[in-house]
Amino acid sequence: FPEELTNFMSIVVEMRRVSNMTAGGRKKTQRAMVVAGNYNGVAGFGVGRGQTPISAIREARNRAVRYLYFIERCDNHTSYGLRCHRAIKEIAMLLGIKDMRCKVQGPTTPLSLVRATFQGLLSQETHQQLADRTGLNVVEFRTECGMRPVIVASPREGAQNKILKKRSDKAEYDLNEVFDPYRGLHRPKKVQDLF
């Protein structure tokens, strides 16, 4: 790794033999999929091919650090731990996520599983984004506070005025529209965009 990437760790998620038919006969190569992260919210994945496993892993690692994504994390105050598929668990560990619980439905091929994990993590809304979009306070009931409500995020001034104007135009208030889980999808943030 270059000097600025020395605190990144990488994990091989999948290693397999691949063969292609060419004019000279069947050509066998190795394919590796690697996830790289810094345990602080930045991670990426890449797939590489090579004649030997080491060359395939090297190429996959280089591709993984070329396409890094930043994942917003919340305070660690739940007690689930990491209860998920092994590939998702490795991604969560590299991102520094200590509490995650998920279930995989459908095919569990490693490449589609890693892509779906990154897409799911990148499409989540933060508490502040939810408060700005809805114009309401985001409240949590935490056991460490005696199950009393704690305001986690409040809408910003400009967002609140826009929501109040839109709300006054409507006759009824539809909660299904406000808390639609697919409404928070946004363009993935790359690390290069942050600096």
N, C-alpha and C positions, 0 to 999 in steps of 0.2 A: 504494500500500500504506500501511497505518497505520505509525506509528513502530516498533512492535515487530516488524513484518514487513519491515523495510528490507533485511535481509540475505538475503531469499528471492529466488530467480531463478525465472522461469517459461519453459517451452518449449511451443510449439504443436506437438502431435503430429499433429493432423488438422484440416483445414479443408475443408468441403464445402458445396455448395449443396443446399438441401432445398426441395421444393415441396409445398404442401398444397392440396387442392381445397376451396374455400369457396363460399358462396352467391354471392359476387361474382366468382367465377372462381378461376383458379390463383394462389395466393399464394406468392411465392418469398422464402425467407429463407436466412440463412447459419448453419451449425452449426460450432462449434469445440470441440476437446478440448485442454485445457491441463494440464500437470503442473507443479507448483510445489514447490520444495525449498530447503533451506538448506545443502547439502553437508555436513551433520553428522548424518545419520540421521533427519531429519524431512522428510516429503514427503506430497503429496496430489494428487488429480486431480479435474477437474470438466468438465462439458459445459455449454455455453451456446449460446443461439440469439439472433439479432438480425437487424435489417434490413441492417446493414452488417457487414463482417468485423471492424472495430474494436469494435463494440458486442458482437458474439458472443464475441470474445476477452476483453473486459473482464468479461463475465458469467461465462465459464468460469473465469477466474483468481480471481474472487471466490469462486466455489464451491469451487475447489481449496484455497484457504487456509482455508476454513471447516471442511473435513474433512481434517485432517492426521493422519498416522500416524507412530508412532515405530518404527524398524527397528533391532534390535540388530545391531551389526557386530562382526566379529572382527579381530584384528591382521592387517595386510597382510603376509603372509609367503609368498604363492604368486607365481607368475610368469606367470599366464595372461594378464593384462590383461583387457580387456572384449571377449570374443568372443561376441556375441549379436546378436539382431535390433536394428535401429536404435532402435525405440521402447523396448525394454528397456535398451539402452545409455544412452539419455537419462535414464531413470528412475534407473539405477545411478549415473550421474554426479551427478544432483541429490541423491542420498542420500549421496554421498561414498564409494561402493563402487568400489574401483579394480581388483578382480580378480573376474571372474564369467565363467562359461562355461555357456551353455545352448543348447538346440536347440528350435525351435518345431515342433510336429507338429499338423497340422490347420489350421483356418481362421486366417488372420492379419488379421482385421479389427482395426483399432486399438483400439476400445473393449474388445472381449473380451480382447485381448492385454494391455492395461494392467490390467484387472481381475484377470486371472490372475496377472500379475507381482506385484501387491500382495498378493494372497491367498497366493501361494507364499512371498514374503519374510516375511509376518507369521506363517505357520504353522511356520516353522523353530524348532527347539529350540536354545537356547544350550548351551554345554558344561556349565554348572552345572546347568541343568534336566535334561540327560541323566544326569549323575552322580547327582542326587537321585532321579530316577525309577528308575534301575537299581540304585543302591547300590554301584556300581563306580567306580573311578578312570577318568577319560578321559585317554588317552595318545596323543601324536602323535610320529611319527618325522620330525624335521626335518633337512634337509640342512645347515643352518647349524650344527647341533650334531653333525655327523658321523654322522648317521642313528642317534643314540642316542635312546631314548625320553624324552620330557619329559611330566611330569604337568601337564595343562592345568586339570583341575578334579577335586576330590574331593567325595564326598557330605557333606552337612552332618550334624550329630549326630542330629537328630530324624528325618531322612529315612533315615539308615543303620539306626537301630534298627527302624523300621517295615519296611524291606525285609528285614532279617535275620529278623524274626519271620515274615514272609510266606514267605520262602525255606525256613525250617525246617518249615513246614506242608506244603510240596510234596515229593514224593519225587524228582523230576528237575528239572533246570534247563534250560528251553527258551530258547535264544539267539534264536530267531525271534520269540518274544514280547517279549523285552527290546529288541531293535533294530528293532522295527516302525516304518517311516518315517511311517506315518499316525497314530501314537500321540501325536506332538508337536503336533497341531493344537490351537490354543487361540483364544480370543476375541481379535480384533485390538485392540491397545492404541492408544487415541487419545491425542493429546498432552494433551487436557484432563484425562484421568484421571491423568496423571503429576504434575500440580501441585496 
